[in-house]
Amino acid sequence: MALKFSVVVLTAALSAAAIHPAVATTWAVDRDQSQLGFEVKQGDALQKGIFGAWDATIDFDPDHPETAKISATVQPASASTGNQQFDGTLPGKDWFDVTAFPEAVFKSDGATLVEGNSYRASGTLTVKGLSHPVDLDFTLEIVGDIAKAKGMAIVNRLDYQIGTAMGPETVGNAVTVTLDLTATR
């Protein structure tokens, strides 16, 4: 799809950028101090887990969240709940199908300030080759050169054909992806 801009709109946009340049800050995630997890209802209980192998690239300026570029790559094979039965099914074809789809990817260009230190990054999550829009809501605390972000995104596992043989009474359809990140600039 091609976007056409008039010369006037393009000139105004370039002028505004020259007057108020926004440069995002690149943050390096401290993996030892960070965790990417998930929660899903299993029967009457809440099953919690973590992803052991993932990487994130974050360019974010809280004064100009619209310039943010956030991406994360997760290896679903690293999912672990501590429940051997549950963990044994996750890599399989009906769940993450890690042989055919070794990575899941979240990408967002831009974020919005919700209020105070709360932000929303609207992006796209691709799992098992299927892409859907996802909102990542997070809070951000920056002290000096250290940032701490806590957030969550809620996805429907069936949108990504994960565990389609399981009804919602066995495993809930809504999966909450959680993040607790520490990063430095």
C-alpha positions in Angstrom: 0.0 0.0 0.0 1.5 3.3 -1.0 1.0 6.4 1.0 0.9 9.7 -0.8 1.8 12.9 0.9 1.3 16.4 -0.4 4.4 18.6 -0.6 2.9 20.9 1.9 2.3 18.2 4.5 5.7 16.7 3.9 7.4 20.1 4.2 5.5 20.8 7.5 6.4 17.4 8.9 10.1 17.9 8.0 10.1 21.4 9.5 8.6 20.2 12.7 11.1 17.4 13.0 14.0 19.9 12.4 12.6 22.2 15.1 11.8 19.5 17.7 14.1 16.5 16.9 13.2 13.4 19.0 16.0 10.9 19.5 15.1 7.7 21.3 17.4 6.4 23.9 18.8 2.9 23.4 18.4 0.7 26.4 20.3 -2.5 27.1 18.3 -5.1 28.9 20.0 -6.7 32.0 18.9 -10.3 31.5 20.0 -11.3 35.0 17.6 -8.7 36.5 14.7 -9.3 34.0 12.0 -11.8 33.4 9.5 -12.5 30.7 6.7 -14.7 31.8 3.1 -15.8 31.1 0.0 -16.8 33.1 -3.0 -18.8 32.0 -5.9 -20.4 33.8 -5.6 -24.2 34.0 -8.7 -25.7 35.4 -9.4 -23.8 38.7 -5.7 -22.7 39.1 -3.5 -20.1 37.6 -0.5 -21.7 35.8 2.5 -19.3 35.7 5.6 -19.8 33.6 8.7 -18.0 32.2 10.5 -17.9 29.0 14.2 -18.7 29.5 15.5 -17.6 26.1 14.5 -14.2 24.7 16.1 -11.0 23.6 14.7 -7.4 23.4 15.8 -4.2 21.7 14.4 -1.1 23.2 14.8 2.5 21.8 12.6 4.7 24.1 12.5 8.3 25.2 9.8 8.9 27.8 9.6 12.6 26.6 8.8 11.4 23.1 7.2 7.9 23.4 5.9 8.2 19.8 9.5 7.6 18.6 9.9 4.3 20.4 11.0 1.2 18.7 10.5 -2.0 20.7 11.1 -5.5 19.6 11.4 -8.8 21.4 12.3 -12.3 20.1 11.3 -15.3 22.2 12.2 -18.9 21.8 8.9 -20.7 22.8 10.9 -23.9 23.4 12.3 -22.2 26.5 8.8 -22.0 28.2 8.8 -23.5 31.6 6.1 -23.7 34.3 7.6 -26.3 36.6 4.7 -28.6 35.8 6.2 -31.5 33.9 3.0 -32.5 32.1 2.3 -28.9 31.0 5.9 -28.3 30.0 6.0 -31.5 28.0 3.1 -30.4 25.8 4.2 -26.9 25.1 6.9 -27.6 22.4 4.5 -29.9 20.5 2.8 -29.3 17.2 -0.6 -28.4 18.8 1.0 -25.9 21.1 4.1 -23.8 20.1 5.3 -26.3 17.4 8.8 -25.2 18.1 10.3 -27.4 15.3 8.5 -25.4 12.6 8.3 -22.1 14.5 11.4 -21.6 16.8 10.7 -17.9 17.4 7.9 -15.6 18.4 8.3 -11.9 17.7 6.8 -8.7 19.1 7.4 -5.4 17.3 6.1 -1.9 18.1 6.9 1.4 16.4 5.8 4.0 18.8 4.2 4.2 22.2 1.7 6.5 23.9 1.7 8.0 27.4 -1.4 6.8 29.1 -0.9 8.8 32.3 1.9 9.4 34.8 4.5 6.8 34.2 2.1 4.4 32.4 2.6 3.7 28.6 1.1 1.6 25.9 3.0 0.2 23.0 0.7 -1.1 20.3 2.4 -3.6 18.1 2.2 -6.9 16.3 2.9 -10.3 17.9 3.8 -13.2 15.5 3.5 -16.7 16.9 3.5 -19.8 14.7 3.6 -17.6 11.6 0.3 -15.8 12.6 0.4 -12.1 13.3 -2.1 -10.1 15.4 -2.2 -6.7 17.0 -1.3 -6.6 20.6 -1.2 -3.8 23.2 1.6 -3.9 25.7 0.8 -1.8 28.8 3.7 -1.0 31.0 4.9 1.3 33.7 8.4 2.9 33.6 10.6 4.1 36.4 13.9 5.8 35.4 16.6 6.6 38.0 19.8 7.9 36.5 20.8 5.5 33.7 18.7 2.6 35.0 15.1 1.9 33.9 12.7 -0.6 35.4 9.6 -1.5 33.4 6.8 -3.8 34.4 4.0 -4.7 32.1 1.6 -7.1 30.5 -0.2 -7.9 27.3 -3.2 -10.2 27.0 -3.5 -12.5 24.0 -5.9 -15.1 23.0 -4.0 -18.4 22.5 -6.5 -19.6 19.9 -5.6 -16.6 17.6 -2.2 -18.2 17.3 -3.5 -21.8 17.0 -2.0 -22.7 20.4 -3.5 -25.7 22.2 -6.6 -25.8 19.9 -7.5 -29.3 21.1 -8.0 -27.9 24.7 -11.2 -26.2 25.6 -11.3 -23.1 27.8 -12.5 -25.2 30.8 -9.2 -27.0 30.7 -6.8 -24.2 29.7 -8.1 -20.6 29.5 -8.0 -18.9 26.1 -6.6 -15.6 27.6 -2.9 -15.7 28.2 -1.3 -12.8 30.1 2.3 -12.2 29.0 4.2 -10.4 31.8 7.4 -8.5 31.8 9.7 -7.3 34.5 12.7 -5.6 32.9 15.7 -3.7 34.1 17.7 -1.9 31.5 20.6 0.6 31.3 21.5 3.3 28.8 
